[in-house]
Structures are given as structure tokens and as C-alpha cells.
Amino acid sequence: MTGDKVAQSGPVFTGRRWFFPSALLHALDPDATRSGRRPRRTARDWVVDFACFLLAVLVGLLGAETLSNNHDLSPGLVAADQVLGALSCAAVWLRRRRPLGLAVAMVPVSFVSETSGGVAVIALFTLAVHRPFRYVAWVAGVETLLVPLYFWWRPDPDLPYLATIVLFVVLTVAVVGWGMFVRSKRQLMLSLRDRARRAETEARLRAEQAQRLAREAIAREMHDVLAHRLTLLSVHAGALEFRPDAPREEVARAAGVIRESAHEALQDLREIIGVLRAGESDDTGRPQPTLAALDGLAVESREAGMKVTLEQRVTDPAAVPASVGRTAYRIAQEGLTNARKHAPGTEVTVSVTGGPGEGLTVTVRNPAPDGDVPHVPGAGQGLIGLTERATLAGGTLEHGPAPDGGFEVRARLPWR
């Protein structure tokens, strides 16, 4: 079927439609199947139907000649036989719309009319093409059982009785086999069409799922990055609001942190939006932070006024896998952000330990704050996102109050 296209809707074949059966085109066209309209004959159908009609007429003429040579039959019976034969030949044009009805009707008609024998064979073939085997078996079985009785009633003058029966049984089996072969080819084509549609649907679903997962990953990155930057903005803006009489140096330092954090937040947001617009990752953007960036994170937090103690006891830090290091960095970043929100002024300890084969442990711990802490708005999804990130990396994450009243986040990540 070179040059033909299968589509989800509309015409399935864009060229050479005349070459295919209308029943096959109808089955391949989902719109036609849903609408319930009848298939229209193609040029091939007209040629085949006309050939079947000519074959039925030819067989009928041979049968009529045989009847004319049989002097034992009355002229009335011969005329009735020929009328039934003519009507049967005309019914050939209904074989596509009523295959079962025509085949069933031809069983008694062909038994009493010798000129209808060709139509009976054509009807049996059509039934084998368009209907399941159980219908074909019943009709063919009844016809086979009637063959001995028919030739006992009307013996063939040129062939012995047994040879005639064997010949017609073989003809019936051949016609049924040929029709079933044509039907199996069409069923194979339909099954390939369905398999192709399922493959296209599955590919589309996989693409949508991949896109959804990518967007979820981008959303997690957006939360991890922007929450850290915006928390710095919130803390220093609050300090400027509640201490307008602060020394000029502190005001300048806070304004510098706000400016730098806003710049970094806009840069990160610009990259994330660029990824969403492009629909794929941008490898030319800034590199993702890994374990080596923890020192810079601690320095940035100290510049923002936090008390941060960073403890790194990692065997061969350069050998840490990039995905594990990136997860460790995000956990530390989110832990510092939460500590800055809920325990301002306390000393936060970030500890990273481990080595190849034993895994990597990241701990962020802060003591209880002194006095009441003003409420800082947030989505409350940070720890949930960290737990999911650690799980995706093959590790675990635990968080909760510490015995001294503080808060601790502990993650264990695999390092094979």
C-alpha cells in the first residue's frame, strides 16, 4: 500500500481508493464506522460484481442448455427454473449488503433450480469473505448434505453419481477456503491498523508523560532556587522595615544582598521560563550546582546575616556523582531557607559525610529560636519536595523536631 496513509479520522487512503474493496475502506475509516453509513462501491467493487454477475449468467445459460436437453421435464418446470435463475442472477448485486440472507436463500433455490447453481457458489464465497466461520459452516454444511439428494433427483448425464458428488464437495471446500483466505487477509490488515493506532497513542502518551515529568522537575527546581533567593529578599526587606535607624553600613549591605538576590532570582526565573518555552532543557545555561557549590552557598548565607557552620567529611568529594551532589546541594539549600524562615538568628549546622560504597549523609540542624518568630508566608511544600527528590535519587529523607527543641533534616543518599 505504498503512498497510502492511515489517519485517526477522515479518509484513510489518499490515493488508489478504487483498488481496494469498499468493505475494507469502510472498516479502516473510523468516521464511517461511527456514523453507521453504508460503504459505497469502489471501482474495484463494480468490476468484481459485474464479473460475478457474468459468471452467474454463464452458469445459468449452461444450466438452461442442460434443461433443454432433458426431455423428461415439462416446459413449465423448465420455464420456472429459468425464471428462478434470472432472479438469482439479479440478486448477485445484493451480495455485499446481504451476504448471509442471500446465501441462506440460495440453499433452497439452488436445490430446485439448476440455473441458480452459479449464484449459490458466489453467495457462499461472499459469505465466507464477510461473515465469521460459524455462519459459513452452517450454510456450507447444509449445501453439502443436499448434494447427494440433488444429484439423485437430477443425475448428471456425463459423470457418474459418486464422481459428481465428490466434485461438488471439493468445489464447496475450495470456495469456502478461498473466501476465508480473503477474509483473513483483510482481518490482518485491520489488526495492523489497530496496532499502529495503539502504537501512536502509546507514543503520544509517553511523550505527554515525559513532558509532564519534565515540567514537574522544572517546578521543583523553581521552588528550590527561587525560595532561597526570595527568602533572602524577605528577611532583609523586613530588617530594613523594622530597623529604619540602622547604621548606614548595615543598610548598604542589606540593600546589596537584596539587589544581588533579586538579580540571581530573575536570572534563574529567566532560564526556567526559557526551558518551558523551548520545551526542552538548555544545555548552554548555567551549570547545575553540585556538592562543590556548598561552600558558596554557606558564604552567601553568611553574607545574608545567618550563622552557618559547614562540616564536610566526604571521602574524595570530586568523585561524588553529579546527581547525588545536586540533590545534596538542594537539600542543604532548602534546609537553610527553612531555618532562615522559622529560626532566624540561630546557628545552623550543615553536615555532609560519607564516601563511595557507604553513601552520602546530609544533615541540616538548627536549635530552637529565642522568642517568637514572625510569620513568613510560604507554600509549605519544601520538605515534601525534598523527600520526593531524595526518593528519586534512591535515598531517604527524615525531618522533625530535635531533642533540644530545634529542627533537623537528615537525608541519606546512595553513592555506589
Buried (B, 14 or more C-beta within 10 A) or exposed (E): EEEBEBBEEEEBBEEBBEEBBBBBBBBBBBEBEEEEEEBEBBEBBEEBBEEBBEBBBEBBBBBBEBBEEEEEBEEEBBEBBBEBBBBBBEBBEBBBEBBBBBBBBBBEBBBBBBBBBBBBBBBBBBBBBBBEBEBBEBBBEBBBEBBBEBBEEBEBEEEEEEEBBEBBBEEBEEBBEEBBEBBEEBEEBEEEBEEEBEEEEEEEEEEEEEEEEBEEBBBBBBBBBBBBBBBBBBBBBBBBEEEEEBEEEBBEBBEEBBEBBBEBBEBBBEBBEEBBEEEEEEEEBEEEBBBEBBEEBBEBBEEBBBEBEBEEEBBEBEEBBEBBBBBBBBBBBBBBBBBBBBBBBBEBBBBBBBBBEEBBBBBBBBBBBEEEBEEBEBEEEBBEBBBBBBEEBBBEBEBEEEEEEBBBBBBBBBBE
